[in-house]
């Protein structure tokens, strides 16, 4: 075995689309564990993108508006079949799973 075998360990690259998105968002929001996306805000009757980033302990993280809108659009475009008009969804950055938010 050569002495340089372990110098460049192979980085595991996520294979699926959701896993790649989760990895990219985790690098953009390093403290976030879950990202909640709503198409309609709680105070508005018209469509208005809303994003909430949460830590693994449930604390809210501040996300600048431009970054929040970009991330929300990426998630919505990655899961077009999710029924965004009906309710919001939570995207878990650790497991790359999308689930509906409880009302």
C-alpha positions as CSV (number, residue, x, y, z in Angstrom):
1,X,0.0,0.0,0.0
2,X,1.4,3.4,-0.9
3,X,1.9,6.1,1.7
4,X,-0.4,8.5,-0.3
5,X,-3.4,6.2,-0.4
6,X,-5.2,8.0,2.5
7,X,-4.1,11.6,1.5
8,X,-7.2,12.3,-0.6
9,X,-10.1,10.5,1.0
10,X,-13.1,10.1,-1.3
11,X,-16.0,12.5,-0.4
12,X,-19.3,10.8,-0.5
13,X,-21.5,12.6,-3.1
14,X,-25.2,12.3,-2.6
15,X,-26.8,10.4,-5.4
16,X,-30.4,11.5,-5.5
17,X,-31.8,14.9,-6.4
18,X,-33.3,15.5,-2.9
19,X,-30.0,14.4,-1.2
20,X,-28.0,16.8,-3.4
21,X,-30.4,19.7,-2.6
22,X,-30.2,18.9,1.1
23,X,-26.4,18.9,1.0
24,X,-26.4,22.2,-0.8
25,X,-28.8,23.8,1.6
26,X,-26.9,22.4,4.6
27,X,-23.8,24.2,3.3
28,X,-25.8,27.5,2.8
29,X,-27.5,27.2,6.3
30,X,-24.9,25.3,8.4
31,X,-26.9,25.5,11.7
32,X,-30.3,24.5,10.1
33,X,-31.7,21.0,10.5
34,X,-35.2,21.7,8.9
35,X,-36.4,24.2,6.5
36,X,-40.2,25.0,6.4
37,X,-41.6,26.4,3.2
38,X,-45.1,27.9,2.8
39,X,-46.6,29.3,-0.4
40,X,-49.1,31.4,1.5
41,X,-48.1,33.3,4.6
42,X,-50.1,33.2,7.8
43,X,-51.1,36.9,7.6
44,X,-51.8,37.1,3.8
45,X,-54.6,35.8,1.6
46,X,-52.5,35.8,-1.5
47,X,-49.5,33.6,-2.5
48,X,-46.4,34.8,-0.7
49,X,-43.4,32.6,-0.2
50,X,-42.4,32.1,3.4
51,X,-39.4,30.2,4.7
52,X,-38.4,29.3,8.3
53,X,-35.1,27.6,9.1
54,X,-35.0,25.7,12.4
55,X,-32.1,24.1,14.3
56,X,-32.2,20.6,15.6
57,X,-33.5,22.0,18.9
58,X,-36.4,23.9,17.2
59,X,-34.8,27.4,17.4
60,X,-35.6,29.8,14.5
61,X,-32.6,31.0,12.5
62,X,-32.5,34.3,10.8
63,X,-32.3,34.0,7.0
64,X,-31.9,37.1,4.8
65,X,-34.9,37.6,2.6
66,X,-33.1,37.1,-0.8
67,X,-31.6,33.8,0.4
68,X,-34.9,32.7,1.9
69,X,-36.8,33.3,-1.4
70,X,-34.1,31.5,-3.4
71,X,-34.1,28.5,-1.1
72,X,-37.9,28.4,-1.0
73,X,-38.0,28.4,-4.9
74,X,-35.4,25.7,-5.1
75,X,-37.4,23.4,-2.8
76,X,-40.7,24.1,-4.5
77,X,-39.2,23.4,-8.0
78,X,-37.6,20.2,-6.7
79,X,-40.9,18.9,-5.4
80,X,-43.6,20.2,-7.8
81,X,-45.9,17.3,-7.0
82,X,-46.1,18.1,-3.3
83,X,-49.3,20.2,-3.5
84,X,-47.9,23.6,-2.4
85,X,-51.2,25.5,-2.7
86,X,-52.9,23.4,0.1
87,X,-50.3,23.7,2.9
88,X,-46.7,24.2,3.7
89,X,-44.0,21.6,3.9
90,X,-40.9,20.9,6.0
91,X,-37.7,19.7,4.2
92,X,-35.3,17.9,6.6
93,X,-31.8,18.7,5.6
94,X,-30.4,15.6,7.5
95,X,-32.6,13.0,5.8
96,X,-33.6,14.9,2.6
97,X,-37.3,14.1,3.3
98,X,-40.2,16.4,2.5
99,X,-43.2,16.2,4.8
100,X,-46.3,18.3,5.2
101,X,-46.6,20.7,8.0
102,X,-49.2,20.2,10.7
103,X,-52.0,22.8,10.7
